[in-house]
Amino acid sequence: MAEHPNAALLRKGHEAFSRGDTDTLSQLFAEGTVWHWPGRNPLSGTHRGRDAVLSLFAKMAEMTNGTLLIDEDHDFLGSDEHAVALFRLSATREGKTLRANLCEVTHWYNGKLTEEWVSVDDQYAFDEFWS
């Protein structure tokens, strides 16, 4: 069975993120993309607009000295309006190590990511890492 087009787009986004390919990410995001980052840490909250989301990614890369990466993509699921990714993220910063399982639920319209909600397996450890 072929992968749903929205799942394939989300997979493409993960590959671009892993390469630091902001041009491809920019093409995948709608101009008004809304990104919901979980927790109570300096990055938490709702980031509105393509530039704000790309700035969030740049800040994360800066805070981790480029060590932030998707270790493993577990699965991608898609439907006509949504795609879901299950994956593991890792990074180091200030002597701390992050290894977290995440789930991202994305909304797609006309081949563009319009909104994303991220959840993590251990929110307390996630907040501690980013704080």
Long-range contacts (C-beta under 8 A, 24 or more apart in sequence): 3-76, 3-78, 4-77, 4-78, 4-79, 4-83, 5-78, 5-111, 6-78, 6-79, 6-80, 6-81, 6-82, 6-83, 6-106, 6-108, 7-76, 7-77, 7-78, 7-83, 7-84, 8-76, 8-78, 9-83, 9-108, 9-111, 9-113, 10-76, 10-78, 10-83, 10-84, 10-85, 10-104, 10-106, 10-113, 11-73, 11-76, 11-85, 13-113, 14-70, 14-73, 14-85, 14-87, 17-57, 17-70, 18-69, 18-70, 20-61, 22-54, 22-57, 25-54, 25-57, 26-50, 26-54, 28-112, 28-113, 29-53, 29-54, 29-112, 29-113, 30-109, 30-112, 30-113, 30-114, 32-114, 33-112, 33-113, 33-114, 33-115, 33-116, 34-114, 34-115, 34-116, 35-115, 35-116, 35-118, 36-115, 36-116, 36-117, 36-118, 37-118, 38-118, 38-119, 38-120, 38-123, 38-126, 39-120, 39-123, 39-126, 39-127, 39-130, 40-127, 41-126, 41-127, 41-129, 41-130, 41-131, 42-130, 42-131, 43-130, 44-127, 44-130, 60-91, 63-93, 63-130, 64-91, 64-92, 64-93, 65-92, 65-93, 67-91, 67-92, 67-93, 71-99, 74-101, 81-107, 81-108, 81-109, 82-106, 82-107, 82-108, 83-108, 91-129, 93-129, 96-128, 96-129, 97-129, 98-125, 98-126, 98-129, 100-125, 100-126, 100-129
